[in-house]
Amino acid sequence: MKTLLALAVGFALGSPLGHAPRAETPAAPAAVKPTALVGEVLFPPKPVLGSDGLQHLVYELQLSNVTAERVQLKRIGIFGDDDKEPLAVLDGAEIAQRFSPAGRRGNESAELGGYQYGIGFLHVALPVGRTVPQRLRHEVEAWFDQFKADATMQFGPVALASSAPPVLGPPLRGDGYIAGDGCCGSTRHVRALLPLNGGFRLAQRFAIDWEKLGADGRLVKGGRKQVGNYHIYGEPILAVADGTIVDTRNDLPDQVPGALPDGLPISEADGNFAVLDIGGGAFVLYAHMKPGSVRVKTGDKVKRGDVIGEVGNTGNSSEPHLHLHVMDGPSPLLADGLPYVFDAFTVKAIDRAGTADFDRAAETGSPVSLTPLFPPLAIRNALPLDLSVVEWGQ
């Protein structure tokens, strides 16, 4: 009976017996043509709300020159969804500050040699009122020596990650904490792209080095070579969420402040550390802890606010601080860095003079050049941006 009914329906639709209805003519495939520049976003961009009230996108664009001669990058336009107007445009001068041949930090250039690739470390702060796009695409204009001509090429679209950033509690107590090398304009963390185990990894993309200022705006009281003279040294480090400890180390000595150690093996880069699994595929790294201070071990369950150790100067560290970042795996380096937000904090000042000023203060023991905020900004569910001075909520 079912077969007879199907045949009757087929005839009623006017289709020949035994044949499906004729489908619409498929769209013609895109024309096939060689490309002189190949583009790829390394990891899906993940938006995060910053303490400035804007949504930020921080990600990496790889461009490969497949010609035998030099390419000069002249313009990169970043577009959201089907927008006609770009979200951001990088001219040649900005490309030269953000683009690194072979991804080597400190080797920035807007040029690619023949058969050479490079990585653009991109940051887009979305305009006020602009919703976060679902996709990004890139338009690259470049001069090609081989063709003696300019060309403009389109890359993408690439989908943005849709998961919300994890919401964390405070990692420290009190106030006076400054977010060193944070999102999004500094370079030490956001460009710490490493070739590991056959692929690129950037676990530190959203890392912050938390240091502490005294009432006089200095990081240290007295001589800079003594770890105990730094305001943050020995401060209790708190679990930022309920979770399970999945890795620790607690046997390394403090470094002498003032310079990074020479010849440190990569296995000791994080010093004494703890990795906390907070669920949802997110893991929190606490690095450079004080010798013997790590109170947790692998397998321990912790609650938000539990003390897990104290701030130190172990591993690849030039002065006492808490390095904290969130990643998508338990390895501090062999993972992709995830954005995150803190549920409550107050920004009381900002070092608007930038990384050079902060480095000067660290190297000389002089005060950081702060711009106080009146009134201070009470912020919820956002990421403290670079060189913000924070008081933690409870």
Contacts in CASP RR format, 6 or more apart in sequence:
PFRMAT RR
TARGET T0000
AUTHOR 0000-0000-0000
METHOD contacts of the structure
MODEL  1
MKTLLALAVGFALGSPLGHAPRAETPAAPAAVKPTALVGEVLFPPKPVLG
SDGLQHLVYELQLSNVTAERVQLKRIGIFGDDDKEPLAVLDGAEIAQRFS
PAGRRGNESAELGGYQYGIGFLHVALPVGRTVPQRLRHEVEAWFDQFKAD
ATMQFGPVALASSAPPVLGPPLRGDGYIAGDGCCGSTRHVRALLPLNGGF
RLAQRFAIDWEKLGADGRLVKGGRKQVGNYHIYGEPILAVADGTIVDTRN
DLPDQVPGALPDGLPISEADGNFAVLDIGGGAFVLYAHMKPGSVRVKTGD
KVKRGDVIGEVGNTGNSSEPHLHLHVMDGPSPLLADGLPYVFDAFTVKAI
DRAGTADFDRAAETGSPVSLTPLFPPLAIRNALPLDLSVVEWGQ
7 17 0 8 1.000
10 17 0 8 1.000
11 17 0 8 1.000
13 21 0 8 1.000
15 21 0 8 1.000
15 22 0 8 1.000
35 66 0 8 1.000
35 153 0 8 1.000
36 65 0 8 1.000
36 66 0 8 1.000
36 67 0 8 1.000
36 71 0 8 1.000
36 144 0 8 1.000
36 146 0 8 1.000
36 147 0 8 1.000
36 151 0 8 1.000
36 153 0 8 1.000
37 63 0 8 1.000
37 64 0 8 1.000
37 65 0 8 1.000
37 66 0 8 1.000
37 71 0 8 1.000
37 140 0 8 1.000
37 142 0 8 1.000
37 151 0 8 1.000
37 153 0 8 1.000
38 63 0 8 1.000
38 64 0 8 1.000
38 66 0 8 1.000
39 61 0 8 1.000
39 62 0 8 1.000
39 63 0 8 1.000
39 64 0 8 1.000
39 138 0 8 1.000
39 140 0 8 1.000
39 155 0 8 1.000
40 61 0 8 1.000
40 62 0 8 1.000
40 155 0 8 1.000
41 59 0 8 1.000
41 60 0 8 1.000
41 61 0 8 1.000
41 62 0 8 1.000
41 136 0 8 1.000
41 138 0 8 1.000
41 156 0 8 1.000
41 158 0 8 1.000
42 59 0 8 1.000
42 60 0 8 1.000
42 61 0 8 1.000
42 62 0 8 1.000
42 119 0 8 1.000
42 200 0 8 1.000
42 202 0 8 1.000
43 59 0 8 1.000
43 60 0 8 1.000
43 202 0 8 1.000
43 336 0 8 1.000
44 59 0 8 1.000
44 158 0 8 1.000
44 159 0 8 1.000
44 160 0 8 1.000
44 161 0 8 1.000
45 57 0 8 1.000
45 58 0 8 1.000
45 59 0 8 1.000
45 136 0 8 1.000
45 158 0 8 1.000
45 160 0 8 1.000
45 161 0 8 1.000
46 57 0 8 1.000
46 59 0 8 1.000
46 160 0 8 1.000
46 161 0 8 1.000
46 163 0 8 1.000
46 165 0 8 1.000
46 338 0 8 1.000
46 339 0 8 1.000
47 55 0 8 1.000
47 56 0 8 1.000
47 57 0 8 1.000
47 126 0 8 1.000
47 132 0 8 1.000
47 160 0 8 1.000
47 161 0 8 1.000
47 339 0 8 1.000
48 55 0 8 1.000
48 56 0 8 1.000
48 58 0 8 1.000
48 165 0 8 1.000
48 183 0 8 1.000
48 206 0 8 1.000
48 339 0 8 1.000
48 340 0 8 1.000
48 341 0 8 1.000
48 383 0 8 1.000
49 55 0 8 1.000
49 56 0 8 1.000
49 341 0 8 1.000
49 381 0 8 1.000
49 382 0 8 1.000
49 383 0 8 1.000
50 56 0 8 1.000
50 183 0 8 1.000
50 341 0 8 1.000
50 382 0 8 1.000
50 383 0 8 1.000
50 384 0 8 1.000
50 385 0 8 1.000
51 345 0 8 1.000
51 347 0 8 1.000
51 377 0 8 1.000
51 379 0 8 1.000
51 382 0 8 1.000
51 383 0 8 1.000
51 384 0 8 1.000
51 385 0 8 1.000
51 388 0 8 1.000
52 125 0 8 1.000
52 385 0 8 1.000
53 382 0 8 1.000
54 125 0 8 1.000
54 126 0 8 1.000
54 128 0 8 1.000
55 125 0 8 1.000
55 126 0 8 1.000
55 130 0 8 1.000
55 132 0 8 1.000
56 123 0 8 1.000
56 124 0 8 1.000
56 125 0 8 1.000
56 126 0 8 1.000
56 183 0 8 1.000
56 184 0 8 1.000
56 383 0 8 1.000
57 122 0 8 1.000
57 123 0 8 1.000
57 124 0 8 1.000
57 126 0 8 1.000
57 136 0 8 1.000
57 160 0 8 1.000
58 122 0 8 1.000
58 123 0 8 1.000
58 183 0 8 1.000
58 184 0 8 1.000
58 190 0 8 1.000
58 205 0 8 1.000
58 206 0 8 1.000
58 339 0 8 1.000
59 122 0 8 1.000
60 119 0 8 1.000
60 120 0 8 1.000
60 121 0 8 1.000
60 122 0 8 1.000
60 193 0 8 1.000
60 200 0 8 1.000
60 202 0 8 1.000
61 76 0 8 1.000
61 119 0 8 1.000
61 120 0 8 1.000
61 122 0 8 1.000
61 138 0 8 1.000
61 155 0 8 1.000
62 117 0 8 1.000
62 118 0 8 1.000
62 119 0 8 1.000
62 120 0 8 1.000
63 73 0 8 1.000
63 99 0 8 1.000
63 112 0 8 1.000
63 117 0 8 1.000
63 118 0 8 1.000
63 120 0 8 1.000
63 140 0 8 1.000
64 112 0 8 1.000
64 116 0 8 1.000
64 117 0 8 1.000
64 118 0 8 1.000
65 71 0 8 1.000
65 112 0 8 1.000
65 113 0 8 1.000
65 114 0 8 1.000
65 115 0 8 1.000
65 116 0 8 1.000
65 117 0 8 1.000
66 115 0 8 1.000
67 114 0 8 1.000
67 115 0 8 1.000
67 144 0 8 1.000
67 145 0 8 1.000
67 146 0 8 1.000
67 147 0 8 1.000
68 114 0 8 1.000
68 115 0 8 1.000
68 146 0 8 1.000
69 113 0 8 1.000
69 114 0 8 1.000
69 144 0 8 1.000
69 145 0 8 1.000
69 146 0 8 1.000
70 111 0 8 1.000
70 112 0 8 1.000
70 113 0 8 1.000
70 114 0 8 1.000
70 145 0 8 1.000
71 111 0 8 1.000
71 112 0 8 1.000
71 113 0 8 1.000
71 114 0 8 1.000
71 142 0 8 1.000
71 143 0 8 1.000
71 144 0 8 1.000
71 145 0 8 1.000
72 110 0 8 1.000
72 111 0 8 1.000
72 142 0 8 1.000
72 143 0 8 1.000
72 145 0 8 1.000
73 92 0 8 1.000
73 95 0 8 1.000
73 99 0 8 1.000
73 110 0 8 1.000
73 111 0 8 1.000
73 112 0 8 1.000
73 140 0 8 1.000
73 141 0 8 1.000
73 142 0 8 1.000
74 91 0 8 1.000
74 92 0 8 1.000
74 95 0 8 1.000
74 110 0 8 1.000
74 141 0 8 1.000
74 142 0 8 1.000
74 143 0 8 1.000
74 150 0 8 1.000
75 89 0 8 1.000
75 90 0 8 1.000
75 91 0 8 1.000
75 92 0 8 1.000
75 95 0 8 1.000
75 139 0 8 1.000
75 140 0 8 1.000
75 141 0 8 1.000
76 89 0 8 1.000
76 90 0 8 1.000
76 95 0 8 1.000
76 122 0 8 1.000
76 138 0 8 1.000
76 139 0 8 1.000
76 140 0 8 1.000
76 141 0 8 1.000
77 86 0 8 1.000
77 88 0 8 1.000
77 89 0 8 1.000
77 90 0 8 1.000
77 138 0 8 1.000
77 139 0 8 1.000
77 140 0 8 1.000
78 86 0 8 1.000
78 87 0 8 1.000
78 88 0 8 1.000
78 89 0 8 1.000
78 90 0 8 1.000
78 122 0 8 1.000
78 124 0 8 1.000
78 136 0 8 1.000
78 137 0 8 1.000
78 138 0 8 1.000
79 85 0 8 1.000
79 86 0 8 1.000
79 87 0 8 1.000
79 136 0 8 1.000
79 137 0 8 1.000
79 138 0 8 1.000
79 139 0 8 1.000
80 87 0 8 1.000
80 133 0 8 1.000
80 135 0 8 1.000
80 136 0 8 1.000
80 137 0 8 1.000
81 133 0 8 1.000
81 134 0 8 1.000
81 135 0 8 1.000
83 133 0 8 1.000
86 139 0 8 1.000
87 124 0 8 1.000
87 126 0 8 1.000
87 127 0 8 1.000
87 130 0 8 1.000
87 133 0 8 1.000
87 136 0 8 1.000
88 124 0 8 1.000
90 98 0 8 1.000
90 122 0 8 1.000
92 110 0 8 1.000
95 110 0 8 1.000
95 120 0 8 1.000
96 108 0 8 1.000
96 109 0 8 1.000
96 110 0 8 1.000
97 108 0 8 1.000
98 108 0 8 1.000
98 120 0 8 1.000
98 121 0 8 1.000
98 122 0 8 1.000
98 123 0 8 1.000
99 108 0 8 1.000
99 109 0 8 1.000
99 110 0 8 1.000
99 118 0 8 1.000
99 119 0 8 1.000
99 120 0 8 1.000
99 121 0 8 1.000
100 106 0 8 1.000
100 107 0 8 1.000
100 108 0 8 1.000
100 109 0 8 1.000
100 118 0 8 1.000
100 119 0 8 1.000
100 120 0 8 1.000
100 121 0 8 1.000
100 191 0 8 1.000
101 107 0 8 1.000
101 109 0 8 1.000
101 111 0 8 1.000
101 112 0 8 1.000
101 113 0 8 1.000
101 116 0 8 1.000
101 117 0 8 1.000
101 118 0 8 1.000
102 116 0 8 1.000
102 117 0 8 1.000
102 118 0 8 1.000
102 119 0 8 1.000
103 118 0 8 1.000
103 119 0 8 1.000
103 120 0 8 1.000
103 193 0 8 1.000
105 187 0 8 1.000
105 191 0 8 1.000
105 192 0 8 1.000
105 193 0 8 1.000
106 187 0 8 1.000
112 118 0 8 1.000
119 193 0 8 1.000
121 187 0 8 1.000
121 190 0 8 1.000
121 191 0 8 1.000
121 193 0 8 1.000
123 184 0 8 1.000
123 185 0 8 1.000
123 190 0 8 1.000
125 184 0 8 1.000
126 132 0 8 1.000
132 160 0 8 1.000
133 160 0 8 1.000
134 159 0 8 1.000
134 160 0 8 1.000
135 156 0 8 1.000
135 157 0 8 1.000
135 158 0 8 1.000
135 159 0 8 1.000
135 160 0 8 1.000
136 156 0 8 1.000
136 157 0 8 1.000
136 158 0 8 1.000
136 160 0 8 1.000
137 154 0 8 1.000
137 155 0 8 1.000
137 156 0 8 1.000
137 157 0 8 1.000
137 158 0 8 1.000
138 154 0 8 1.000
138 155 0 8 1.000
138 156 0 8 1.000
139 152 0 8 1.000
139 153 0 8 1.000
139 154 0 8 1.000
139 155 0 8 1.000
140 152 0 8 1.000
140 153 0 8 1.000
140 155 0 8 1.000
141 150 0 8 1.000
141 151 0 8 1.000
141 152 0 8 1.000
142 150 0 8 1.000
142 151 0 8 1.000
142 152 0 8 1.000
142 153 0 8 1.000
143 149 0 8 1.000
143 150 0 8 1.000
144 150 0 8 1.000
144 151 0 8 1.000
165 338 0 8 1.000
165 339 0 8 1.000
165 340 0 8 1.000
165 341 0 8 1.000
165 383 0 8 1.000
166 241 0 8 1.000
166 278 0 8 1.000
166 280 0 8 1.000
166 282 0 8 1.000
166 326 0 8 1.000
166 338 0 8 1.000
166 340 0 8 1.000
166 341 0 8 1.000
167 340 0 8 1.000
167 341 0 8 1.000
167 342 0 8 1.000
167 343 0 8 1.000
167 381 0 8 1.000
168 240 0 8 1.000
168 241 0 8 1.000
168 278 0 8 1.000
168 284 0 8 1.000
168 326 0 8 1.000
168 340 0 8 1.000
168 341 0 8 1.000
168 342 0 8 1.000
168 343 0 8 1.000
169 238 0 8 1.000
169 240 0 8 1.000
169 241 0 8 1.000
169 304 0 8 1.000
169 305 0 8 1.000
169 342 0 8 1.000
169 343 0 8 1.000
169 344 0 8 1.000
170 238 0 8 1.000
170 240 0 8 1.000
170 305 0 8 1.000
170 342 0 8 1.000
170 344 0 8 1.000
170 345 0 8 1.000
170 392 0 8 1.000
170 393 0 8 1.000
170 394 0 8 1.000
171 210 0 8 1.000
171 237 0 8 1.000
171 238 0 8 1.000
171 240 0 8 1.000
171 286 0 8 1.000
171 322 0 8 1.000
171 324 0 8 1.000
172 210 0 8 1.000
172 235 0 8 1.000
172 236 0 8 1.000
172 237 0 8 1.000
172 238 0 8 1.000
172 311 0 8 1.000
172 322 0 8 1.000
172 392 0 8 1.000
173 235 0 8 1.000
173 236 0 8 1.000
173 238 0 8 1.000
173 392 0 8 1.000
174 391 0 8 1.000
174 392 0 8 1.000
174 393 0 8 1.000
175 346 0 8 1.000
175 348 0 8 1.000
175 389 0 8 1.000
175 390 0 8 1.000
175 391 0 8 1.000
175 392 0 8 1.000
176 212 0 8 1.000
176 213 0 8 1.000
176 214 0 8 1.000
176 348 0 8 1.000
176 389 0 8 1.000
176 390 0 8 1.000
176 391 0 8 1.000
177 210 0 8 1.000
177 211 0 8 1.000
177 212 0 8 1.000
177 213 0 8 1.000
177 232 0 8 1.000
177 389 0 8 1.000
177 390 0 8 1.000
177 391 0 8 1.000
177 392 0 8 1.000
178 210 0 8 1.000
178 211 0 8 1.000
178 212 0 8 1.000
178 213 0 8 1.000
178 351 0 8 1.000
178 358 0 8 1.000
178 368 0 8 1.000
178 387 0 8 1.000
178 388 0 8 1.000
178 389 0 8 1.000
178 390 0 8 1.000
179 208 0 8 1.000
179 209 0 8 1.000
179 210 0 8 1.000
179 384 0 8 1.000
179 385 0 8 1.000
179 386 0 8 1.000
179 387 0 8 1.000
179 388 0 8 1.000
179 389 0 8 1.000
179 390 0 8 1.000
180 186 0 8 1.000
180 208 0 8 1.000
180 209 0 8 1.000
180 210 0 8 1.000
180 211 0 8 1.000
180 321 0 8 1.000
180 358 0 8 1.000
180 386 0 8 1.000
180 387 0 8 1.000
181 188 0 8 1.000
181 189 0 8 1.000
181 207 0 8 1.000
181 208 0 8 1.000
181 209 0 8 1.000
181 355 0 8 1.000
181 386 0 8 1.000
182 189 0 8 1.000
182 190 0 8 1.000
182 206 0 8 1.000
182 207 0 8 1.000
182 208 0 8 1.000
182 209 0 8 1.000
182 384 0 8 1.000
182 385 0 8 1.000
182 386 0 8 1.000
182 387 0 8 1.000
183 190 0 8 1.000
183 206 0 8 1.000
183 208 0 8 1.000
183 339 0 8 1.000
183 383 0 8 1.000
183 385 0 8 1.000
183 386 0 8 1.000
184 190 0 8 1.000
184 385 0 8 1.000
184 386 0 8 1.000
185 386 0 8 1.000
186 355 0 8 1.000
186 386 0 8 1.000
187 355 0 8 1.000
189 204 0 8 1.000
189 205 0 8 1.000
189 206 0 8 1.000
189 207 0 8 1.000
189 208 0 8 1.000
189 209 0 8 1.000
189 325 0 8 1.000
190 204 0 8 1.000
190 205 0 8 1.000
190 206 0 8 1.000
192 202 0 8 1.000
192 203 0 8 1.000
192 204 0 8 1.000
192 205 0 8 1.000
192 207 0 8 1.000
193 200 0 8 1.000
193 201 0 8 1.000
193 202 0 8 1.000
194 200 0 8 1.000
194 201 0 8 1.000
194 202 0 8 1.000
194 333 0 8 1.000
195 201 0 8 1.000
196 333 0 8 1.000
196 334 0 8 1.000
197 334 0 8 1.000
201 333 0 8 1.000
201 334 0 8 1.000
201 335 0 8 1.000
201 336 0 8 1.000
202 336 0 8 1.000
202 337 0 8 1.000
203 285 0 8 1.000
203 325 0 8 1.000
203 327 0 8 1.000
203 331 0 8 1.000
203 332 0 8 1.000
203 333 0 8 1.000
203 334 0 8 1.000
203 335 0 8 1.000
203 336 0 8 1.000
203 337 0 8 1.000
204 325 0 8 1.000
204 337 0 8 1.000
205 325 0 8 1.000
205 336 0 8 1.000
205 337 0 8 1.000
205 338 0 8 1.000
205 339 0 8 1.000
206 325 0 8 1.000
206 326 0 8 1.000
206 337 0 8 1.000
206 338 0 8 1.000
206 339 0 8 1.000
206 340 0 8 1.000
206 383 0 8 1.000
207 323 0 8 1.000
207 324 0 8 1.000
207 325 0 8 1.000
208 323 0 8 1.000
208 324 0 8 1.000
208 325 0 8 1.000
208 384 0 8 1.000
209 321 0 8 1.000
209 322 0 8 1.000
209 323 0 8 1.000
210 232 0 8 1.000
210 311 0 8 1.000
210 321 0 8 1.000
210 322 0 8 1.000
210 323 0 8 1.000
210 324 0 8 1.000
211 219 0 8 1.000
211 230 0 8 1.000
211 231 0 8 1.000
211 232 0 8 1.000
211 319 0 8 1.000
211 320 0 8 1.000
211 321 0 8 1.000
211 362 0 8 1.000
212 219 0 8 1.000
212 230 0 8 1.000
212 231 0 8 1.000
212 232 0 8 1.000
212 235 0 8 1.000
213 219 0 8 1.000
213 231 0 8 1.000
213 368 0 8 1.000
213 370 0 8 1.000
213 389 0 8 1.000
214 221 0 8 1.000
214 231 0 8 1.000
216 367 0 8 1.000
217 361 0 8 1.000
217 367 0 8 1.000
217 368 0 8 1.000
217 370 0 8 1.000
218 231 0 8 1.000
218 361 0 8 1.000
218 365 0 8 1.000
218 366 0 8 1.000
218 367 0 8 1.000
218 368 0 8 1.000
219 230 0 8 1.000
219 231 0 8 1.000
219 232 0 8 1.000
219 319 0 8 1.000
219 361 0 8 1.000
219 362 0 8 1.000
219 365 0 8 1.000
219 368 0 8 1.000
220 229 0 8 1.000
220 230 0 8 1.000
220 231 0 8 1.000
220 257 0 8 1.000
220 319 0 8 1.000
220 365 0 8 1.000
221 229 0 8 1.000
221 231 0 8 1.000
222 229 0 8 1.000
223 229 0 8 1.000
224 257 0 8 1.000
224 258 0 8 1.000
224 319 0 8 1.000
224 365 0 8 1.000
225 256 0 8 1.000
225 257 0 8 1.000
225 258 0 8 1.000
226 257 0 8 1.000
227 233 0 8 1.000
227 254 0 8 1.000
227 257 0 8 1.000
227 312 0 8 1.000
227 313 0 8 1.000
227 320 0 8 1.000
228 234 0 8 1.000
228 320 0 8 1.000
230 257 0 8 1.000
230 313 0 8 1.000
230 319 0 8 1.000
230 320 0 8 1.000
232 311 0 8 1.000
232 320 0 8 1.000
232 321 0 8 1.000
232 322 0 8 1.000
233 290 0 8 1.000
233 311 0 8 1.000
233 312 0 8 1.000
233 313 0 8 1.000
233 320 0 8 1.000
234 290 0 8 1.000
234 293 0 8 1.000
234 310 0 8 1.000
234 311 0 8 1.000
234 312 0 8 1.000
234 320 0 8 1.000
235 310 0 8 1.000
235 311 0 8 1.000
235 322 0 8 1.000
236 307 0 8 1.000
236 309 0 8 1.000
236 310 0 8 1.000
237 286 0 8 1.000
237 289 0 8 1.000
237 307 0 8 1.000
237 308 0 8 1.000
237 309 0 8 1.000
237 310 0 8 1.000
237 311 0 8 1.000
237 322 0 8 1.000
238 304 0 8 1.000
238 305 0 8 1.000
238 306 0 8 1.000
238 307 0 8 1.000
238 308 0 8 1.000
239 276 0 8 1.000
239 302 0 8 1.000
239 303 0 8 1.000
239 304 0 8 1.000
239 305 0 8 1.000
239 306 0 8 1.000
239 307 0 8 1.000
239 308 0 8 1.000
240 276 0 8 1.000
240 278 0 8 1.000
240 284 0 8 1.000
240 304 0 8 1.000
240 305 0 8 1.000
240 324 0 8 1.000
240 342 0 8 1.000
241 276 0 8 1.000
241 278 0 8 1.000
241 284 0 8 1.000
241 304 0 8 1.000
242 278 0 8 1.000
242 301 0 8 1.000
242 302 0 8 1.000
242 303 0 8 1.000
242 304 0 8 1.000
243 276 0 8 1.000
243 277 0 8 1.000
243 278 0 8 1.000
243 279 0 8 1.000
243 301 0 8 1.000
243 302 0 8 1.000
243 303 0 8 1.000
244 276 0 8 1.000
244 277 0 8 1.000
244 299 0 8 1.000
244 300 0 8 1.000
244 301 0 8 1.000
244 302 0 8 1.000
245 274 0 8 1.000
245 275 0 8 1.000
245 276 0 8 1.000
245 277 0 8 1.000
245 296 0 8 1.000
245 297 0 8 1.000
245 298 0 8 1.000
245 299 0 8 1.000
245 300 0 8 1.000
245 301 0 8 1.000
245 302 0 8 1.000
245 308 0 8 1.000
246 275 0 8 1.000
246 276 0 8 1.000
246 277 0 8 1.000
246 283 0 8 1.000
246 298 0 8 1.000
246 299 0 8 1.000
246 330 0 8 1.000
247 273 0 8 1.000
247 274 0 8 1.000
247 275 0 8 1.000
247 298 0 8 1.000
247 330 0 8 1.000
248 272 0 8 1.000
248 273 0 8 1.000
248 274 0 8 1.000
248 275 0 8 1.000
248 294 0 8 1.000
248 296 0 8 1.000
248 297 0 8 1.000
248 298 0 8 1.000
249 270 0 8 1.000
249 271 0 8 1.000
249 272 0 8 1.000
249 273 0 8 1.000
249 294 0 8 1.000
250 272 0 8 1.000
250 289 0 8 1.000
250 291 0 8 1.000
250 292 0 8 1.000
250 293 0 8 1.000
250 294 0 8 1.000
251 272 0 8 1.000
251 291 0 8 1.000
251 292 0 8 1.000
252 268 0 8 1.000
252 271 0 8 1.000
252 272 0 8 1.000
252 291 0 8 1.000
252 314 0 8 1.000
252 315 0 8 1.000
253 291 0 8 1.000
253 314 0 8 1.000
254 290 0 8 1.000
254 291 0 8 1.000
254 312 0 8 1.000
254 313 0 8 1.000
254 314 0 8 1.000
254 320 0 8 1.000
255 261 0 8 1.000
255 313 0 8 1.000
255 314 0 8 1.000
255 315 0 8 1.000
255 317 0 8 1.000
255 318 0 8 1.000
257 313 0 8 1.000
257 318 0 8 1.000
257 319 0 8 1.000
257 320 0 8 1.000
258 318 0 8 1.000
258 319 0 8 1.000
258 363 0 8 1.000
259 318 0 8 1.000
260 316 0 8 1.000
260 317 0 8 1.000
260 318 0 8 1.000
261 315 0 8 1.000
261 316 0 8 1.000
264 315 0 8 1.000
264 316 0 8 1.000
266 333 0 8 1.000
268 315 0 8 1.000
268 316 0 8 1.000
269 315 0 8 1.000
269 316 0 8 1.000
269 332 0 8 1.000
269 333 0 8 1.000
270 285 0 8 1.000
270 287 0 8 1.000
270 288 0 8 1.000
270 315 0 8 1.000
270 316 0 8 1.000
270 323 0 8 1.000
270 332 0 8 1.000
271 287 0 8 1.000
271 288 0 8 1.000
271 289 0 8 1.000
271 314 0 8 1.000
271 315 0 8 1.000
271 316 0 8 1.000
271 317 0 8 1.000
272 288 0 8 1.000
272 289 0 8 1.000
272 290 0 8 1.000
272 291 0 8 1.000
272 292 0 8 1.000
272 293 0 8 1.000
272 294 0 8 1.000
272 312 0 8 1.000
272 314 0 8 1.000
272 315 0 8 1.000
273 285 0 8 1.000
273 286 0 8 1.000
273 287 0 8 1.000
273 288 0 8 1.000
273 289 0 8 1.000
273 294 0 8 1.000
273 332 0 8 1.000
274 285 0 8 1.000
274 286 0 8 1.000
274 289 0 8 1.000
274 294 0 8 1.000
274 296 0 8 1.000
274 308 0 8 1.000
274 309 0 8 1.000
275 283 0 8 1.000
275 284 0 8 1.000
275 285 0 8 1.000
275 286 0 8 1.000
275 330 0 8 1.000
275 332 0 8 1.000
276 283 0 8 1.000
276 284 0 8 1.000
276 286 0 8 1.000
276 302 0 8 1.000
276 308 0 8 1.000
277 283 0 8 1.000
277 330 0 8 1.000
278 284 0 8 1.000
281 328 0 8 1.000
281 329 0 8 1.000
282 326 0 8 1.000
282 327 0 8 1.000
282 328 0 8 1.000
282 338 0 8 1.000
282 340 0 8 1.000
283 326 0 8 1.000
283 327 0 8 1.000
283 328 0 8 1.000
283 329 0 8 1.000
283 330 0 8 1.000
283 335 0 8 1.000
284 324 0 8 1.000
284 325 0 8 1.000
284 326 0 8 1.000
285 323 0 8 1.000
285 324 0 8 1.000
285 325 0 8 1.000
285 326 0 8 1.000
285 327 0 8 1.000
285 332 0 8 1.000
286 308 0 8 1.000
286 309 0 8 1.000
286 322 0 8 1.000
286 323 0 8 1.000
286 324 0 8 1.000
287 315 0 8 1.000
287 322 0 8 1.000
287 323 0 8 1.000
287 324 0 8 1.000
287 332 0 8 1.000
288 311 0 8 1.000
288 312 0 8 1.000
288 313 0 8 1.000
288 314 0 8 1.000
288 315 0 8 1.000
288 317 0 8 1.000
288 320 0 8 1.000
288 321 0 8 1.000
288 322 0 8 1.000
288 323 0 8 1.000
289 309 0 8 1.000
289 310 0 8 1.000
289 311 0 8 1.000
289 312 0 8 1.000
289 314 0 8 1.000
289 322 0 8 1.000
290 309 0 8 1.000
290 310 0 8 1.000
290 311 0 8 1.000
290 312 0 8 1.000
290 313 0 8 1.000
290 314 0 8 1.000
291 312 0 8 1.000
291 314 0 8 1.000
293 309 0 8 1.000
293 310 0 8 1.000
293 312 0 8 1.000
294 308 0 8 1.000
294 309 0 8 1.000
295 307 0 8 1.000
295 308 0 8 1.000
295 309 0 8 1.000
296 302 0 8 1.000
296 308 0 8 1.000
296 309 0 8 1.000
302 308 0 8 1.000
311 320 0 8 1.000
311 321 0 8 1.000
311 322 0 8 1.000
312 320 0 8 1.000
312 321 0 8 1.000
312 322 0 8 1.000
313 319 0 8 1.000
313 320 0 8 1.000
313 321 0 8 1.000
317 323 0 8 1.000
318 362 0 8 1.000
319 362 0 8 1.000
325 337 0 8 1.000
326 337 0 8 1.000
326 338 0 8 1.000
326 339 0 8 1.000
326 340 0 8 1.000
327 335 0 8 1.000
327 336 0 8 1.000
327 337 0 8 1.000
327 338 0 8 1.000
328 335 0 8 1.000
328 336 0 8 1.000
328 337 0 8 1.000
328 338 0 8 1.000
329 335 0 8 1.000
339 383 0 8 1.000
340 383 0 8 1.000
341 381 0 8 1.000
341 382 0 8 1.000
341 383 0 8 1.000
342 381 0 8 1.000
342 382 0 8 1.000
342 383 0 8 1.000
342 384 0 8 1.000
342 392 0 8 1.000
343 380 0 8 1.000
343 381 0 8 1.000
344 378 0 8 1.000
344 379 0 8 1.000
344 380 0 8 1.000
344 392 0 8 1.000
344 393 0 8 1.000
344 394 0 8 1.000
345 379 0 8 1.000
345 384 0 8 1.000
345 390 0 8 1.000
345 391 0 8 1.000
345 392 0 8 1.000
345 393 0 8 1.000
346 376 0 8 1.000
346 377 0 8 1.000
346 378 0 8 1.000
346 379 0 8 1.000
346 390 0 8 1.000
346 391 0 8 1.000
346 393 0 8 1.000
347 373 0 8 1.000
347 376 0 8 1.000
347 377 0 8 1.000
347 379 0 8 1.000
347 384 0 8 1.000
347 388 0 8 1.000
347 389 0 8 1.000
347 390 0 8 1.000
348 372 0 8 1.000
348 373 0 8 1.000
348 376 0 8 1.000
348 389 0 8 1.000
348 390 0 8 1.000
348 391 0 8 1.000
349 370 0 8 1.000
349 371 0 8 1.000
349 372 0 8 1.000
349 373 0 8 1.000
349 388 0 8 1.000
349 389 0 8 1.000
350 370 0 8 1.000
350 371 0 8 1.000
350 373 0 8 1.000
350 387 0 8 1.000
350 388 0 8 1.000
350 389 0 8 1.000
351 357 0 8 1.000
351 358 0 8 1.000
351 368 0 8 1.000
351 369 0 8 1.000
351 370 0 8 1.000
351 371 0 8 1.000
351 387 0 8 1.000
351 389 0 8 1.000
352 369 0 8 1.000
352 371 0 8 1.000
352 387 0 8 1.000
353 369 0 8 1.000
354 386 0 8 1.000
354 387 0 8 1.000
355 386 0 8 1.000
355 387 0 8 1.000
357 368 0 8 1.000
357 369 0 8 1.000
358 368 0 8 1.000
358 387 0 8 1.000
360 366 0 8 1.000
361 367 0 8 1.000
361 368 0 8 1.000
361 369 0 8 1.000
370 389 0 8 1.000
376 391 0 8 1.000
384 390 0 8 1.000
END
